[in-house]
Amino acid sequence: MMRLHNMRPRPGSTHRVKRLGCGESSGHGKTSGKGHKGQKARSGGSLRLGFEGGQMPLIRRLPKRGFNNAAFHKTFSIVNLDELNSFKAGSSVGEEQLRAANLVRGHGAGIKILGGGELKHALTIEVDRISASAREKIEKAGGTITLRATRAPQGARVQEEVTTPEEAGNAPKTARKTPVAAKKAGKKKTPVKTKAPAKKKSKKKS
């Protein structure tokens, strides 16, 4: 029978500590396993990963091809449905409530609700993203979901307001003209003089 007093570690999982510098007869004397001289034999002499003595390392010699989406990837804080059962029925759940309950930590791109588990009562939830299964379960429990408005990315063009012909007709006529329109209105077109076509001389028969 296995008891605490006769438990032993698995054979081969533990070994004695290598004792260095205890004479040449120990097998680890003299240089203590560090070899003869060089950077690695010095005190504190260590090389970073990928360092090749100053020559161009392999990671820089290899060609790079393709596209990497890591710089544009958005990481959302994940919350499953069964974690929302700690809130009272009928209460509204947003980012502040989730952080107060320690369900969301850190600063990501937003909060996303996944359909893990079951929701026992109705809640009013306001998050950034939600899966299709989570939406179905929340609506089945009688709850409502509101998605927060996402911010427009930097450098995005703002769509200009387009006025219909009806709105343009109802606009007041006392609108100020732009400087370009005023210059165009101030310029008068000068008539271009055209020369009359020359008459052909008729040859008289002798």
C-alpha positions as semicolon CSV with decimal commas, in nm:
position;residue;x (nm);y (nm);z (nm)
1;M;0,000;0,000;0,000
2;M;0,129;0,347;-0,094
3;R;0,169;0,575;0,207
4;L;0,334;0,913;0,264
5;H;0,634;0,766;0,446
6;N;0,724;0,524;0,166
7;M;0,670;0,756;-0,135
8;R;0,977;0,799;-0,353
9;P;1,041;1,014;-0,662
10;R;1,035;0,844;-1,000
11;P;1,373;0,685;-1,082
12;G;1,582;0,913;-1,302
13;S;1,383;1,229;-1,218
14;T;1,637;1,344;-0,958
15;H;2,015;1,335;-0,956
16;R;2,291;1,463;-0,736
17;V;2,429;1,813;-0,788
18;K;2,742;1,840;-1,003
19;R;3,017;1,973;-0,776
20;L;3,273;2,176;-0,971
21;G;3,636;2,262;-0,895
22;C;3,701;1,978;-0,648
23;G;4,026;1,861;-0,805
24;E;4,114;1,685;-1,129
25;S;4,029;1,344;-0,993
26;S;3,663;1,444;-0,957
27;G;3,622;1,478;-1,335
28;H;3,510;1,842;-1,303
29;G;3,829;2,003;-1,184
30;K;4,065;2,255;-1,341
31;T;3,837;2,438;-1,593
32;S;3,516;2,307;-1,424
33;G;3,353;2,214;-1,754
34;K;3,405;2,555;-1,919
35;G;3,688;2,457;-2,155
36;H;3,996;2,668;-2,227
37;K;3,963;3,045;-2,234
38;G;3,727;3,233;-2,465
39;Q;3,416;3,439;-2,401
40;K;3,213;3,149;-2,264
41;A;3,483;3,061;-2,010
42;R;3,480;3,409;-1,853
43;S;3,277;3,515;-1,553
44;G;2,945;3,652;-1,675
45;G;3,027;3,560;-2,034
46;S;2,700;3,466;-2,201
47;L;2,564;3,508;-2,553
48;R;2,215;3,614;-2,645
49;L;1,992;3,392;-2,852
50;G;2,080;3,403;-3,223
51;F;2,418;3,574;-3,175
52;E;2,681;3,436;-3,416
53;G;2,995;3,618;-3,313
54;G;2,923;3,938;-3,501
55;Q;2,854;3,792;-3,845
56;M;2,512;3,835;-4,007
57;P;2,284;3,599;-3,810
58;L;2,074;3,336;-3,982
59;I;1,743;3,508;-3,904
60;R;1,862;3,813;-4,100
61;R;2,015;3,614;-4,385
62;L;1,691;3,433;-4,468
63;P;1,452;3,612;-4,706
64;K;1,119;3,732;-4,571
65;R;0,807;3,678;-4,778
66;G;0,436;3,706;-4,717
67;F;0,221;3,919;-4,490
68;N;0,209;3,911;-4,112
69;N;-0,108;4,031;-3,945
70;A;0,042;4,043;-3,594
71;A;0,079;4,423;-3,601
72;F;-0,292;4,469;-3,685
73;H;-0,434;4,193;-3,466
74;K;-0,684;4,302;-3,200
75;T;-0,702;4,116;-2,870
76;F;-1,038;4,121;-2,690
77;S;-1,103;4,037;-2,326
78;I;-1,308;3,715;-2,322
79;V;-1,605;3,658;-2,088
80;N;-1,820;3,343;-2,099
81;L;-2,192;3,332;-2,025
82;D;-2,165;3,116;-1,713
83;E;-1,948;3,387;-1,553
84;L;-2,236;3,637;-1,583
85;N;-2,459;3,438;-1,347
86;S;-2,297;3,618;-1,053
87;F;-2,494;3,933;-1,143
88;K;-2,850;3,979;-1,021
89;A;-3,142;3,926;-1,259
90;G;-3,240;4,237;-1,455
91;S;-2,918;4,424;-1,381
92;S;-2,718;4,601;-1,653
93;V;-2,370;4,467;-1,718
94;G;-2,101;4,678;-1,882
95;E;-1,727;4,723;-1,867
96;E;-1,734;4,888;-1,522
97;Q;-1,936;4,604;-1,369
98;L;-1,717;4,338;-1,529
99;R;-1,399;4,501;-1,400
100;A;-1,547;4,540;-1,053
101;A;-1,623;4,166;-1,052
102;N;-1,264;4,090;-1,171
103;L;-1,397;3,924;-1,487
104;V;-1,200;4,164;-1,709
105;R;-0,839;4,266;-1,649
106;G;-0,589;4,464;-1,850
107;H;-0,652;4,691;-2,146
108;G;-0,741;4,523;-2,474
109;A;-0,929;4,624;-2,786
110;G;-1,263;4,562;-2,612
111;I;-1,479;4,298;-2,444
112;K;-1,626;3,995;-2,620
113;I;-1,895;3,760;-2,484
114;L;-1,864;3,391;-2,576
115;G;-2,134;3,124;-2,544
116;G;-1,961;2,903;-2,287
117;G;-2,212;2,769;-2,032
118;E;-2,572;2,877;-1,979
119;L;-2,726;3,206;-1,863
120;K;-2,984;3,149;-1,589
121;H;-3,160;3,488;-1,587
122;A;-3,212;3,797;-1,802
123;L;-2,944;4,068;-1,815
124;T;-2,889;4,390;-2,008
125;I;-2,540;4,354;-2,153
126;E;-2,330;4,622;-2,324
127;V;-2,006;4,498;-2,483
128;D;-1,800;4,540;-2,802
129;R;-1,833;4,193;-2,959
130;I;-2,053;3,889;-2,907
131;S;-2,065;3,545;-3,064
132;A;-2,375;3,411;-3,238
133;S;-2,429;3,134;-2,980
134;A;-2,401;3,380;-2,690
135;R;-2,651;3,618;-2,850
136;E;-2,898;3,333;-2,898
137;K;-2,869;3,217;-2,536
138;I;-2,903;3,571;-2,393
139;E;-3,215;3,642;-2,599
140;K;-3,355;3,302;-2,501
141;A;-3,311;3,397;-2,132
142;G;-3,497;3,725;-2,195
143;G;-3,196;3,953;-2,190
144;T;-3,087;4,225;-2,432
145;I;-2,753;4,300;-2,598
146;T;-2,615;4,642;-2,692
147;L;-2,294;4,671;-2,891
148;R;-2,077;4,971;-2,817
149;A;-1,982;5,197;-3,108
150;T;-1,632;5,128;-3,234
151;R;-1,389;5,412;-3,290
152;A;-1,292;5,501;-3,645
153;P;-0,927;5,410;-3,721
154;Q;-0,675;5,692;-3,744
155;G;-0,640;5,837;-4,091
156;A;-0,986;5,725;-4,198
157;R;-1,167;5,961;-4,430
158;V;-1,488;6,115;-4,302
159;Q;-1,772;6,093;-4,553
160;E;-1,899;6,434;-4,655
161;E;-2,268;6,517;-4,631
162;V;-2,446;6,485;-4,963
163;T;-2,732;6,727;-5,022
164;T;-3,022;6,624;-5,240
165;P;-3,157;6,857;-5,514
166;E;-3,466;6,926;-5,297
167;E;-3,251;7,038;-5,003
168;A;-3,039;7,251;-5,236
169;G;-3,352;7,423;-5,368
170;N;-3,475;7,506;-5,017
171;A;-3,138;7,654;-4,915
172;P;-3,131;8,036;-4,864
173;K;-3,008;8,234;-5,163
174;T;-2,806;8,473;-4,944
175;A;-2,528;8,219;-4,900
176;R;-2,180;8,354;-4,920
177;K;-1,974;8,264;-5,221
178;T;-1,643;8,090;-5,176
179;P;-1,328;8,279;-5,283
180;V;-1,288;8,056;-5,589
181;A;-1,650;8,110;-5,690
182;A;-1,616;8,486;-5,634
183;K;-1,311;8,501;-5,861
184;K;-1,491;8,308;-6,131
185;A;-1,794;8,537;-6,100
186;G;-1,574;8,852;-6,121
187;K;-1,405;8,748;-6,442
188;K;-1,589;8,853;-6,759
189;K;-1,554;8,661;-7,077
190;T;-1,416;8,876;-7,361
191;P;-1,558;8,803;-7,706
192;V;-1,311;8,643;-7,943
193;K;-1,286;8,816;-8,284
194;T;-1,282;8,582;-8,579
195;K;-1,160;8,674;-8,923
196;A;-1,402;8,650;-9,213
197;P;-1,314;8,385;-9,470
198;A;-1,131;8,526;-9,774
199;K;-1,325;8,532;-10,105
200;K;-1,191;8,319;-10,385
201;K;-1,094;8,512;-10,700
202;S;-1,268;8,385;-11,011
203;K;-1,055;8,347;-11,325
204;K;-1,194;8,532;-11,627
205;K;-1,199;8,343;-11,955
206;S;-1,013;8,525;-12,231
